[in-house]
Amino acid sequence: MNTSFVRRSSLWGTGFFRIWAGESVSLIGAQVTLFALPLVAVLSLHATAFDMGLLTAAGSLAVVLFAPSLGVLADRYERRRTMLLANVGRAVLLLAVPVAYLTGVLNLALLIVVSFCVGALSLLFDSAMSSYVPALVGPARLVPANSWLQSSVSVADTAGPGLAGLLVQLVGAPLAILADAISYLVSSLALFSSAPVRTSTDDEDELHWQAIKRGLRIVLADRVQRPLVLAAAHFNLFTAAFFALYLLFLVRTLHFSPLLIGLLNVAGGVAGLLGAGISARLAERFGYGPVLTVAYALPGVAALLVPLAVLAGPVAGAVLVSLSSAIWSGSVVVNLILSESIKQALVPHHLLGRATSVIRFVSYGVEPVGALLGAGLVAAGLGLGGTLALASVGVGTSAVWLLVSRVSALRRVAVRAENG
């Protein structure tokens, strides 16, 4: 019997695929912005390494400032409406970039503000989505549902960079961002036609700061989730340092065009799609812990291939960057699917919004530090290639947190009674 068909058919009738379709469209649009927004800074505003560090840090800074509060809001209000508001807000913000470009007022400060506000609204959306999906599909379908969502991420990783590179080449980076604004409106239409879901809560009268404290406790006091959060923070610190300089290195050191960069990153999307397809089988065969440990270590090897590309010729260098994208994306997708499934199994539904925001607060909150660290190391004389190499080593060593805890030996995850 076809296993993928069974997993797909088990989700029919839950309303999941309507949400999945809308999210898939917005993910492709988000890939365009992820690719095009830094290029607006590099190509249109002639940004320096320090400017790129500030721009990269801006989106993560929103997580540092607002994550715990946004998680509480996501838990207390109807999820679908919250997601709709976040989508419309992101569309309006992103429209400001092409409008500013066409009217001649585009500047780095505007890009930083847009990145900051979109980062905050994205966290609000994801926090609500994290509890909306389990309420739709139930605990037994979490891994298949998360696999479908991560498959969409992988398809977006495949189509997004190529589409973004083509759009940037044809109309320029500022106008390419229109695609993302439109994609959020399409996603909103899918959400608007979906059923509202509001899980029961026992803390309506709880003070805001007490609700935040409860979210911190349910994540950081857990012997499985705590090492995973610390590993994610370690990983993201050095990932931020790496990607703050990644496009700058490809454009100015390797002399790649936007279209070539987009095409090379297609390999990452294909590998991510493969990772989404095999993540459940890997967890069943080897256990959650061993698979997650490898998934944290492999991206460090992948990242190291990028600075090494400068030692190769143009063709070999392009192959190394493409291979790096494939290994990185495949590993990260497996990591995200299993980590998300663990969280959704262990955390009661009505606390998933704040649990998600707490995890983002700890793991993404370090990204501004990482982005500025990368820029600072370049300014200190280490250079783009040297800083990327050092960040690669940092990324790979994030697996140590799992090795020194019990998580590396984790085989299965028991679902909490409240979620079952």
C-alpha positions as CSV (number, residue, x, y, z in Angstrom):
1,M,0.0,0.0,0.0
2,N,1.2,3.5,-0.8
3,T,2.2,5.1,2.5
4,S,2.1,8.7,1.3
5,F,-1.5,8.2,0.1
6,V,-2.5,6.9,3.5
7,R,-0.9,9.9,5.2
8,R,-2.5,12.3,2.7
9,S,-6.0,10.7,2.9
10,S,-5.9,10.7,6.7
11,L,-5.9,14.5,6.5
12,W,-8.8,14.9,4.1
13,G,-11.9,16.3,5.8
14,T,-10.0,18.2,8.5
15,G,-9.7,21.5,6.6
16,F,-6.0,21.2,6.7
17,F,-5.4,21.2,2.9
18,R,-7.2,24.6,2.5
19,I,-4.7,26.1,5.0
20,W,-1.8,24.3,3.4
21,A,-2.6,25.6,0.0
22,G,-2.8,29.2,1.2
23,E,0.4,28.8,3.2
24,S,2.2,27.3,0.2
25,V,1.5,30.3,-1.9
26,S,2.7,32.7,0.8
27,L,5.8,30.7,1.4
28,I,6.9,31.1,-2.2
29,G,6.2,34.9,-1.9
30,A,8.2,35.0,1.3
31,Q,11.2,33.3,-0.5
32,V,11.1,36.2,-3.0
33,T,11.4,38.7,-0.2
34,L,14.0,36.7,1.6
35,F,16.1,36.8,-1.6
36,A,15.1,40.2,-2.9
37,L,15.1,42.4,0.2
38,P,18.9,42.0,0.9
39,L,19.5,42.6,-2.8
40,V,17.6,45.9,-2.6
41,A,20.1,46.9,0.0
42,V,23.1,45.6,-1.9
43,L,22.2,46.6,-5.5
44,S,20.0,49.7,-5.0
45,L,21.4,51.2,-1.8
46,H,25.0,49.9,-2.1
47,A,24.9,48.6,1.5
48,T,28.1,47.8,3.4
49,A,28.7,44.7,5.5
50,F,27.6,46.6,8.6
51,D,24.4,47.7,6.8
52,M,23.6,44.1,6.0
53,G,24.2,43.1,9.6
54,L,21.6,45.8,10.7
55,L,19.1,44.7,8.1
56,T,19.4,41.0,9.1
57,A,19.2,41.9,12.8
58,A,16.0,43.9,12.4
59,G,13.6,41.0,11.8
60,S,15.1,39.0,14.7
61,L,15.0,42.1,17.0
62,A,11.2,42.0,16.8
63,V,11.3,38.5,18.2
64,V,13.5,39.6,21.1
65,L,11.2,42.5,22.0
66,F,7.7,41.0,21.4
67,A,7.9,37.2,21.3
68,P,6.5,36.2,24.7
69,S,3.7,38.8,24.5
70,L,2.7,37.8,20.9
71,G,2.5,34.1,22.0
72,V,0.1,35.0,24.8
73,L,-2.1,37.0,22.3
74,A,-2.0,34.0,19.8
75,D,-3.3,31.7,22.6
76,R,-6.0,34.1,23.8
77,Y,-7.6,35.1,20.5
78,E,-9.2,33.1,17.8
79,R,-6.4,31.7,15.7
80,R,-7.8,32.2,12.2
81,R,-8.6,35.8,12.7
82,T,-5.1,36.4,14.2
83,M,-3.5,34.8,11.2
84,L,-5.6,36.9,8.8
85,L,-4.6,40.2,10.5
86,A,-1.0,39.1,10.4
87,N,-1.2,38.3,6.7
88,V,-2.9,41.6,5.8
89,G,-0.4,43.6,7.9
90,R,2.6,41.9,6.1
91,A,1.1,42.6,2.7
92,V,0.7,46.4,3.5
93,L,4.2,46.7,4.9
94,L,5.9,45.0,1.9
95,L,4.0,47.2,-0.5
96,A,5.8,50.1,1.0
97,V,9.1,49.0,-0.6
98,P,8.1,49.2,-4.3
99,V,6.1,52.3,-3.6
100,A,9.1,54.0,-2.0
101,Y,11.3,52.9,-4.8
102,L,8.9,54.3,-7.5
103,T,8.6,57.6,-5.6
104,G,12.3,58.0,-5.1
105,V,12.3,57.8,-1.3
106,L,13.7,54.3,-0.7
107,N,16.3,54.1,2.0
108,L,18.0,51.7,4.4
109,A,15.9,52.9,7.3
110,L,12.7,52.0,5.6
111,L,14.0,48.5,4.8
112,I,15.0,48.0,8.4
113,V,11.5,49.1,9.6
114,V,9.8,46.8,7.2
115,S,12.0,43.9,8.1
116,F,11.3,44.6,11.8
117,C,7.5,44.8,11.5
118,V,7.2,41.8,9.1
119,G,9.3,39.8,11.6
120,A,6.9,40.6,14.4
121,L,3.8,39.8,12.4
122,S,5.4,36.6,11.1
123,L,6.0,35.5,14.7
124,L,2.3,36.2,15.5
125,F,1.2,34.2,12.5
126,D,3.4,31.3,13.2
127,S,2.4,31.2,16.9
128,A,-1.3,31.0,16.0
129,M,-0.6,28.5,13.2
130,S,1.3,26.2,15.6
131,S,-1.8,25.7,17.7
132,Y,-4.3,26.0,14.8
133,V,-2.9,23.0,12.9
134,P,-3.0,20.5,15.9
135,A,-6.6,21.5,16.6
136,L,-7.5,20.8,13.0
137,V,-5.8,17.4,12.5
138,G,-5.4,15.9,16.0
139,P,-2.2,14.4,17.6
140,A,-2.1,11.3,15.5
141,R,-1.6,13.3,12.3
142,L,1.0,15.8,13.5
143,V,4.0,14.4,11.7
144,P,2.2,14.0,8.3
145,A,0.7,17.5,8.6
146,N,4.1,19.0,9.5
147,S,5.6,17.0,6.6
148,W,3.1,18.5,4.2
149,L,3.9,22.0,5.5
150,Q,7.6,21.5,5.3
151,S,7.2,20.0,1.8
152,S,5.6,23.4,0.9
153,V,8.7,25.1,2.4
154,S,10.9,22.9,0.2
155,V,8.8,23.6,-2.9
156,A,9.1,27.3,-2.0
157,D,12.8,26.9,-1.6
158,T,12.9,25.3,-5.0
159,A,10.7,27.7,-6.9
160,G,11.2,30.8,-4.8
161,P,14.9,31.5,-5.5
162,G,14.6,30.9,-9.2
163,L,11.5,33.0,-9.4
164,A,13.1,35.7,-7.3
165,G,16.2,35.7,-9.3
166,L,14.2,36.0,-12.5
167,L,12.0,38.8,-11.1
168,V,15.0,40.7,-9.8
169,Q,16.7,40.3,-13.2
170,L,13.6,41.5,-15.1
171,V,12.1,44.2,-12.9
172,G,14.7,44.9,-10.2
173,A,14.7,43.8,-6.5
174,P,12.3,46.5,-5.2
175,L,9.5,45.6,-7.6
176,A,10.1,41.9,-7.1
177,I,8.8,42.2,-3.5
178,L,5.3,42.9,-4.9
179,A,5.1,39.1,-5.4
180,D,5.3,38.5,-1.7
181,A,2.6,41.2,-0.9
182,I,0.3,39.5,-3.3
183,S,1.0,36.0,-1.9
184,Y,-0.1,37.1,1.6
185,L,-3.4,38.3,0.2
186,V,-3.9,35.0,-1.6
187,S,-3.1,33.2,1.7
188,S,-5.7,35.4,3.4
189,L,-8.4,34.3,1.0
190,A,-7.7,30.6,1.9
191,L,-7.8,31.4,5.6
192,F,-11.0,33.4,5.2
193,S,-12.8,30.4,3.8
194,S,-11.5,28.1,6.6
195,A,-13.3,27.2,9.8
196,P,-12.4,29.1,13.0
197,V,-10.7,27.1,15.7
198,R,-10.3,28.2,19.3
199,T,-9.0,25.6,21.7
200,S,-10.1,25.7,25.4
201,T,-8.1,27.7,27.8
202,D,-8.0,27.8,31.6
203,D,-6.2,31.1,32.0
204,E,-8.6,33.8,30.7
205,D,-8.1,35.8,34.0
206,E,-4.4,35.2,34.2
207,L,-2.3,38.4,34.2
208,H,-0.3,39.0,31.0
209,W,3.1,38.6,32.7
210,Q,1.9,35.4,34.5
211,A,0.9,34.0,31.2
212,I,4.4,34.8,29.8
213,K,6.0,33.2,32.8
214,R,3.9,30.0,32.3
215,G,5.0,29.8,28.7
216,L,8.7,30.1,29.7
217,R,8.3,27.4,32.3
218,I,6.5,24.8,30.1
219,V,9.4,25.0,27.6
220,L,12.5,25.6,29.6
221,A,11.6,23.2,32.5
222,D,11.1,20.3,30.1
223,R,14.1,17.9,29.8
224,V,13.4,17.3,26.1
225,Q,12.6,20.8,24.9
226,R,15.2,22.7,26.9
227,P,18.2,21.1,25.1
228,L,16.4,21.5,21.7
229,V,15.8,25.2,22.4
230,L,19.5,25.7,23.4
231,A,20.7,23.9,20.4
232,A,18.4,26.0,18.1
233,A,19.7,29.2,19.7
234,H,23.4,28.1,19.2
235,F,22.5,27.1,15.6
236,N,20.7,30.4,14.8
237,L,23.4,32.6,16.4
238,F,26.0,31.4,13.9
239,T,23.4,31.0,11.1
240,A,22.6,34.7,11.4
241,A,26.3,35.6,11.2
242,F,26.6,33.4,8.1
243,F,23.6,34.6,6.2
244,A,24.2,38.3,7.0
245,L,27.2,38.0,4.7
246,Y,26.2,35.2,2.4
247,L,24.7,37.2,-0.5
248,L,27.4,39.8,-0.1
249,F,30.0,37.1,-0.6
250,L,28.3,35.5,-3.6
251,V,27.8,38.9,-5.3
252,R,31.1,40.7,-4.5
253,T,33.6,37.8,-4.0
254,L,32.3,35.1,-6.3
255,H,30.7,37.6,-8.8
256,F,27.4,35.6,-9.1
257,S,24.4,37.3,-10.8
258,P,21.0,37.3,-9.0
259,L,19.6,34.8,-11.5
260,L,22.5,32.4,-11.0
261,I,22.2,32.7,-7.2
262,G,18.5,31.9,-7.5
263,L,19.1,28.9,-9.7
264,L,21.8,27.5,-7.5
265,N,19.6,27.6,-4.5
266,V,17.0,25.5,-6.3
267,A,19.0,22.5,-5.2
268,G,18.2,23.4,-1.6
269,G,14.5,23.2,-2.3
270,V,14.8,19.8,-4.0
271,A,16.8,18.4,-1.0
272,G,14.3,20.0,1.4
273,L,11.4,18.3,-0.4
274,L,13.3,15.0,0.0
275,G,13.9,15.7,3.6
276,A,10.2,16.3,4.2
277,G,9.4,13.0,2.5
278,I,11.8,10.9,4.6
279,S,11.7,12.6,8.0
280,A,9.0,10.4,9.4
281,R,10.7,7.2,8.2
282,L,14.0,8.4,9.6
283,A,12.5,9.0,13.0
284,E,10.8,5.6,13.0
285,R,13.9,3.8,11.9
286,F,16.6,5.6,14.0
287,G,14.6,7.5,16.6
288,Y,14.0,11.3,17.0
289,G,17.2,12.0,19.0
290,P,19.8,10.5,16.7
291,V,18.2,12.0,13.6
292,L,18.0,15.4,15.2
293,T,21.7,15.3,16.3
294,V,22.8,14.6,12.7
295,A,20.4,17.2,11.4
296,Y,22.1,19.9,13.6
297,A,25.7,18.8,12.6
298,L,25.4,18.5,8.8
299,P,24.6,22.2,8.0
300,G,28.0,23.1,9.5
301,V,29.6,21.0,6.8
302,A,27.4,22.4,4.2
303,A,28.1,26.0,5.1
304,L,31.9,25.5,5.0
305,L,31.5,24.7,1.2
306,V,30.6,28.3,0.5
307,P,33.9,30.0,1.6
308,L,35.8,27.1,0.0
309,A,34.1,28.0,-3.4
310,V,36.5,30.9,-3.8
311,L,39.4,28.4,-4.1
312,A,37.7,26.7,-7.1
313,G,37.0,27.9,-10.6
314,P,33.7,29.5,-11.6
315,V,31.9,26.2,-12.5
316,A,33.3,24.2,-9.5
317,G,32.5,27.1,-7.2
318,A,28.9,27.2,-8.4
319,V,28.6,23.4,-7.8
320,L,29.9,23.8,-4.3
321,V,27.4,26.5,-3.5
322,S,24.6,24.4,-4.9
323,L,25.7,21.4,-2.9
324,S,25.9,23.5,0.2
325,S,22.3,24.6,-0.3
326,A,21.2,21.0,-0.8
327,I,22.8,19.6,2.3
328,W,21.8,22.6,4.4
329,S,18.1,22.6,3.4
330,G,17.6,18.8,3.6
331,S,19.0,18.7,7.1
332,V,17.1,21.8,8.3
333,V,13.8,20.5,7.0
334,V,14.1,17.2,8.9
335,N,15.1,19.2,12.0
336,L,12.1,21.5,11.7
337,I,9.6,18.7,11.2
338,L,10.7,16.6,14.1
339,S,11.2,19.5,16.4
340,E,7.8,20.9,15.7
341,S,6.1,17.5,16.1
342,I,7.9,17.0,19.5
343,K,6.7,20.5,20.7
344,Q,3.1,19.9,19.5
345,A,3.0,16.4,21.2
346,L,4.4,17.7,24.5
347,V,2.7,21.0,25.0
348,P,-1.1,21.3,25.7
349,H,-3.0,22.9,22.8
350,H,-4.1,26.0,24.6
351,L,-0.4,26.8,25.4
352,L,1.1,26.2,22.0
353,G,1.0,29.8,20.9
354,R,3.1,31.0,23.8
355,A,5.4,27.9,23.7
356,T,6.1,28.7,20.1
357,S,6.9,32.3,20.9
358,V,9.1,31.3,23.8
359,I,11.1,29.0,21.6
360,R,11.4,31.7,19.0
361,F,12.4,34.2,21.7
362,V,15.2,32.1,22.9
363,S,16.3,30.6,19.5
364,Y,15.7,33.5,17.2
365,G,16.4,36.2,19.8
366,V,20.1,35.6,19.4
367,E,20.0,36.3,15.6
368,P,20.6,40.1,15.9
369,V,23.7,39.3,18.0
370,G,24.9,36.8,15.3
371,A,24.2,39.2,12.4
372,L,26.1,42.0,14.1
373,L,28.9,39.6,15.2
374,G,29.4,38.6,11.6
375,A,29.6,42.2,10.4
376,G,31.9,43.0,13.3
377,L,34.3,40.2,12.4
378,V,34.5,41.4,8.9
379,A,35.2,45.0,10.1
380,A,37.9,43.6,12.5
381,G,39.8,42.2,9.5
382,L,38.8,38.6,9.3
383,G,37.2,39.2,5.9
384,L,34.0,37.8,4.3
385,G,35.5,34.3,3.6
386,G,37.1,33.9,7.0
387,T,34.0,35.0,8.9
388,L,31.8,32.6,6.9
389,A,34.2,29.7,7.7
390,L,34.2,30.5,11.4
391,A,30.4,30.8,11.4
392,S,30.2,27.4,9.6
393,V,32.1,25.7,12.5
394,G,29.8,27.4,15.0
395,V,26.7,26.1,13.2
396,G,28.0,22.5,13.2
397,T,28.9,22.5,16.9
398,S,25.2,23.1,17.8
399,A,24.7,19.4,17.9
400,V,26.8,19.3,21.1
401,W,23.7,20.3,23.2
402,L,21.9,17.2,22.1
403,L,24.9,15.0,22.7
404,V,25.4,16.1,26.3
405,S,21.7,15.6,27.1
406,R,19.4,12.7,26.9
407,V,17.8,14.0,23.7
408,S,20.4,12.4,21.5
409,A,19.1,9.0,22.6
410,L,15.4,9.9,22.4
411,R,13.6,7.2,20.4
412,R,9.9,8.1,20.6
413,V,7.7,11.0,22.0
414,A,4.7,10.3,24.2
415,V,1.7,12.6,23.5
416,R,0.5,14.5,26.6
417,A,-2.9,13.4,27.9
418,E,-4.3,16.9,27.3
419,N,-3.5,16.6,23.6
420,G,-4.6,13.1,23.1
